Amino acid sequence: MIDMHAYKEGFRCGYVAVVGRPNVGKSTLINAIVGEKVSITSKKPQTTRDRVLGVVTYDDAQFIFMDTPGFQSRYHSALLKRMNRTVRSTLAEVDAVLFVIDAAGWKQEDLNVLRLLNKEATNVILVLNKIDLVKDKERLLPLMAESMQKFPFAAIVPVSAEKGKMLQHLTDEIKKLLPESVPYFDPDLYTDRSPRFLAAETIREKAFRLLGDELPYGVAVTIDRWNEDDDGAEIIASLIVDRESHKPIVIGEGGAKLREISRLARADIAEMLGKRLHLEVWVRVRRGWSDDARALKTLGYD
């Protein structure tokens, strides 16, 4: 139980949604602020499929970040419809919203996400991410002026999530929007997700990163067995694909790609658990799972 008397007067705590088009750096931003790997990242859109809570606690505030899927204006499966529904529901539940776009400028996909926001909202901060890629920083000023014409943002903060630049300024602006409250989570906690969830997401991340454009979107991960004691852990997992033709893509010639996915995931999961790990990853076919509501629920996307 959290001791209410342990926190000074004026302590603030609240939920912060991070929204934006796919592949704009939302997960990287949360990981950078929290200082831990709570959400997987890759250059492939649609990497994040569910709301993931990342928690960071300072002396005067606790931020509870909700990493949302990148909103899809054109969706073709039950999975993508569910992802968009997740974005909409999250916006109605939070104290502050970080709307993330690329510092290079607005795109039509950004405007599609912007339409989800209540035009009378006073709790939305615009985050101009990837400023490290903008050579002429003076270009940011007209972009900020243009942005205020599109929506009454509470603040506009240029950052580089990848390089960790301007994050202190961003958290200062977020703090202004949070209510005074004791922390909701233990200060030592950095995510509400279980080790099983984080392990499955780690495997999925390595698959995305290693296979790149070869990888079909219809990929999920299940944890089939989890045995753990003080000395070590044994995890048996499955990479789920929805077509037989996708299986050899994930496995690779002579099993090379699947071994590399397993090797990279094993290192990260072992570090997370703080113990030696035996990890086996298999590839299984489950046809049409991303369009099957029952399958989505079975795979944890309920």
C-alpha positions in Angstrom: 0.0 0.0 0.0 1.3 3.5 -0.9 1.9 5.7 2.1 0.0 9.0 1.4 2.1 10.9 3.9 5.4 10.0 2.1 4.7 12.4 -0.7 4.9 16.1 -0.4 2.0 18.5 -1.0 1.5 19.2 -4.6 2.5 15.8 -5.9 0.9 15.1 -9.2 -0.1 11.8 -10.8 -2.1 10.9 -13.9 -2.5 9.0 -17.1 -0.9 10.2 -20.4 -1.9 8.8 -23.8 0.6 8.9 -26.6 -1.1 8.9 -30.0 -0.1 9.5 -33.6 0.2 7.8 -36.9 2.1 4.5 -37.3 5.9 4.6 -37.1 6.2 8.1 -35.8 8.2 7.1 -32.6 5.6 6.8 -29.9 7.0 3.6 -28.3 10.6 5.0 -28.5 9.4 8.2 -26.8 7.8 6.3 -23.9 10.8 4.0 -23.5 13.1 7.0 -23.4 11.1 8.8 -20.7 10.5 5.7 -18.6 14.1 4.6 -18.9 13.1 1.0 -19.4 11.9 -1.2 -22.3 8.1 -1.2 -21.9 7.0 -1.1 -25.5 8.6 -2.7 -28.6 9.9 -0.7 -31.4 10.7 -1.2 -35.1 10.6 0.7 -38.4 7.6 -1.3 -39.4 4.2 0.3 -38.8 1.6 -1.4 -36.6 4.3 -2.7 -34.2 2.3 -1.7 -31.1 -1.0 -3.5 -31.0 -2.3 -2.8 -27.5 -2.3 -0.2 -24.8 0.9 -0.7 -22.8 1.4 1.1 -19.5 4.9 2.6 -18.8 5.3 4.2 -15.3 7.9 6.7 -14.2 8.0 8.3 -10.8 9.9 11.5 -9.8 10.0 13.4 -6.5 7.0 15.5 -7.4 5.1 13.5 -10.0 4.2 10.1 -11.4 3.5 9.7 -15.1 1.5 6.7 -16.3 2.0 6.5 -20.1 -0.3 4.6 -22.3 1.4 3.6 -25.6 -1.4 3.2 -28.2 -1.4 1.5 -31.6 -0.8 3.8 -34.6 -4.2 4.8 -35.9 -5.1 3.3 -39.2 -7.5 5.3 -41.5 -7.7 2.3 -43.9 -8.1 -1.0 -42.1 -8.8 -4.3 -43.5 -9.0 -6.7 -40.6 -10.6 -7.3 -37.2 -7.2 -6.7 -35.6 -6.8 -3.2 -37.1 -10.4 -2.3 -36.3 -9.7 -3.3 -32.7 -6.4 -1.3 -32.7 -8.3 1.8 -33.8 -11.0 1.2 -31.2 -8.2 1.1 -28.6 -6.9 4.5 -29.6 -10.4 6.1 -29.4 -11.2 4.6 -26.0 -7.8 5.6 -24.5 -8.3 9.3 -25.4 -11.5 9.4 -23.2 -9.7 8.0 -20.1 -6.6 10.1 -19.7 -5.5 13.3 -18.0 -3.1 14.4 -20.8 -2.5 13.5 -24.5 0.8 13.6 -26.3 0.1 13.9 -30.0 3.3 12.9 -31.8 4.2 13.9 -35.4 7.4 14.0 -37.3 9.4 17.3 -37.0 9.6 17.2 -40.8 6.0 18.4 -41.0 2.4 17.3 -41.1 1.2 14.4 -43.2 -2.4 13.4 -44.1 -2.2 10.5 -41.7 -1.4 12.9 -38.9 -4.6 14.9 -39.8 -6.6 11.7 -39.7 -5.5 11.0 -36.1 -6.1 14.7 -35.2 -9.7 14.3 -36.1 -10.1 11.8 -33.2 -9.4 14.6 -30.7 -12.0 16.7 -29.0 -11.6 20.2 -30.5 -12.3 21.7 -27.2 -9.7 19.6 -25.3 -7.2 21.6 -23.3 -4.9 18.7 -22.4 -3.2 18.0 -25.7 0.6 18.5 -26.1 2.0 18.4 -29.6 5.3 16.6 -29.7 7.5 17.3 -32.7 9.7 14.2 -32.8 13.0 13.4 -34.6 14.4 17.0 -34.4 17.8 15.5 -34.7 17.0 14.8 -38.4 16.1 18.4 -39.1 19.2 20.3 -40.1 17.7 23.7 -40.2 16.1 24.2 -36.8 14.6 27.5 -37.8 12.1 25.5 -39.9 10.5 24.4 -36.6 9.1 27.9 -35.9 6.7 28.1 -38.9 5.7 24.5 -38.3 4.8 25.3 -34.7 2.8 28.3 -35.9 1.0 26.2 -38.5 0.2 23.6 -35.9 -1.5 26.0 -33.6 -3.8 26.9 -36.5 -4.8 23.2 -36.7 -5.6 22.7 -33.0 -5.4 24.6 -29.7 -2.5 22.6 -28.3 -1.6 23.3 -24.6 2.0 23.3 -25.6 4.3 22.3 -28.5 7.6 20.6 -27.6 10.2 19.6 -30.2 12.1 16.4 -29.0 14.3 13.6 -30.2 13.2 10.5 -28.5 16.0 8.5 -30.1 18.7 10.9 -28.8 16.9 11.8 -25.5 16.8 15.5 -26.3 14.3 17.9 -24.7 12.6 15.2 -22.7 12.9 17.2 -19.5 11.0 20.1 -21.0 8.3 17.7 -22.2 7.8 16.1 -18.8 7.6 19.6 -17.3 4.7 20.4 -19.6 3.0 17.1 -19.0 3.2 17.7 -15.2 1.1 20.9 -15.5 -1.8 18.9 -16.9 -1.9 16.2 -14.2 -4.1 16.4 -11.1 -2.7 16.5 -7.6 -2.7 13.0 -6.3 -0.7 10.4 -4.5 1.0 7.9 -7.0 -1.3 5.2 -8.3 1.6 2.7 -8.7 4.5 1.6 -6.5 7.5 4.0 -7.4 9.7 1.0 -8.2 7.2 -0.3 -10.9 7.9 0.7 -14.5 5.1 -1.2 -16.2 1.8 -3.0 -15.4 2.6 -5.7 -17.9 3.5 -9.2 -16.8 6.9 -10.8 -17.6 5.0 -13.2 -19.9 3.6 -10.4 -21.9 7.0 -8.6 -22.1 8.7 -11.8 -23.2 6.1 -12.4 -26.0 6.5 -8.8 -27.2 10.3 -9.1 -27.2 10.1 -12.1 -29.5 7.7 -10.3 -31.8 10.0 -7.2 -31.8 13.0 -9.3 -32.9 10.9 -10.9 -35.7 9.9 -7.4 -36.9 13.5 -6.1 -36.8 15.1 -9.1 -38.4 12.7 -9.8 -41.1 11.8 -6.3 -42.1 9.6 -6.0 -45.2 9.7 -9.8 -45.6 7.5 -10.2 -42.5 3.8 -10.5 -43.1 1.6 -8.4 -40.7 -0.3 -11.5 -39.6 2.2 -12.4 -36.8 1.5 -13.0 -33.1 3.4 -14.7 -30.3 2.1 -17.0 -27.7 3.9 -18.3 -24.6 3.1 -22.1 -24.6 5.2 -23.0 -21.5 6.8 -21.0 -18.7 8.8 -22.7 -16.0 10.8 -20.5 -13.6 12.6 -20.9 -10.4 15.4 -19.1 -8.5 18.1 -20.6 -10.8 16.7 -20.0 -14.2 13.7 -20.1 -16.6 12.4 -22.2 -19.5 10.2 -20.6 -22.0 8.6 -22.3 -25.0 6.9 -19.8 -27.4 5.2 -19.9 -30.8 5.3 -17.3 -33.6 1.9 -17.5 -35.2 1.5 -16.8 -38.9 -1.8 -16.9 -40.8 -0.5 -18.6 -44.0 1.5 -21.7 -44.7 3.6 -19.7 -47.2 4.7 -17.3 -44.4 6.2 -20.1 -42.4 9.5 -20.5 -44.4 9.9 -16.7 -44.5 10.1 -16.6 -40.7 12.2 -19.8 -40.4 14.7 -18.8 -43.1 17.1 -21.0 -45.0 18.2 -23.9 -42.7 16.4 -22.3 -39.8 18.8 -19.3 -39.7 16.3 -16.5 -39.2 14.4 -18.3 -36.5 17.6 -19.1 -34.6 18.6 -15.4 -34.8 15.2 -14.3 -33.6 15.5 -16.7 -30.7 19.1 -15.6 -29.9 18.3 -11.9 -29.8 15.1 -12.4 -27.8 16.9 -14.7 -25.4 19.4 -12.1 -24.5 16.8 -9.4 -23.8 14.5 -11.7 -21.8 17.3 -13.1 -19.7 18.4 -9.6 -18.8 14.8 -8.7 -17.9 14.4 -11.7 -15.7 17.9 -11.5 -14.3 18.6 -15.2 -14.6 19.8 -17.8 -17.1 17.2 -18.7 -19.7 16.4 -21.6 -22.0 14.2 -20.3 -24.9 12.6 -22.2 -27.7 10.6 -20.5 -30.5 8.5 -22.5 -32.9 6.5 -21.3 -35.9 2.9 -22.3 -36.2 0.2 -21.6 -38.8 -3.2 -20.3 -37.7 -5.1 -19.3 -40.8 -6.9 -15.9 -40.8 -6.2 -15.2 -37.1 -6.1 -11.4 -37.6 -9.7 -11.5 -38.9 -11.1 -14.0 -36.4 -12.5 -12.3 -33.2 -12.3 -15.6 -31.3 -8.7 -16.1 -32.3 -7.8 -12.5 -31.3 -9.2 -13.1 -27.9 -7.3 -16.4 -27.5 -4.1 -14.6 -28.5 -4.6 -11.9 -25.9 -6.1 -9.1 -28.1 -9.5 -9.0 -26.3 
